[in-house]
């Protein structure tokens, strides 16, 4: 078993999670405020990766980022950047595909916080930004942690989207899920099992950590 696909999967999951923490959490806060028709439409679009087959999403991303498309040609012309069959393309696709796993839990937690919490902070002279980072987020630590872990684990196991947008370039886009597919396709079940077991072990440890963190946040430190 080669370790490069495992490393690429971990790297992709880490990059995606960090990016989504930076853009997904503020977006979740904005969506958690009093809704409008525009927000409903945006939220519906953000939820589409949950219901669309990954191959469908991957296909449209492939068309969007293709050098022959308007966006793809502009990126190539002005930034010398091609998102098709590149690790950068995998990151962008993964951010789009995993966005609801970050936004939905955080939005739900923020929406259930009492309005008096923020109002009390404003009364004490805190700005909206300070209230968001120093008052609201600390009160949804469990949901924030769960969203982070779900995003990481979901990205770790991506297949359809990464195959469509990245293909399986060795050392560039051939992540662990693609390596498993290739091994099975070549009747190398022992190698496929090795990749699968590593991903299973990583994901299992992550899920255990989520349960431990959530239990500690509710009941205090474990005895």
Buried (B, 14 or more C-beta within 10 A) or exposed (E): BBEBBBEBBBBBBEBBBEBBBEEBBBBBBEBBEEEEEEBEEBBEEBBBBEEBEBEBBBBEBBBBBBBEBEEBEEBBEEEEBBBBBBBBBBBBBBBBBBBBBBBBBBBBBBEEBEEEEBEEBEEEEBEEEEBBEEBBBEBBEBBBBBBBBBBBBBBBBBBBBBBBBBBBEEEBBBBBBBBBBBBBEEEBEEBBBBBBEBBEEBBEEBEEEBEEBBEEEEEEEEE
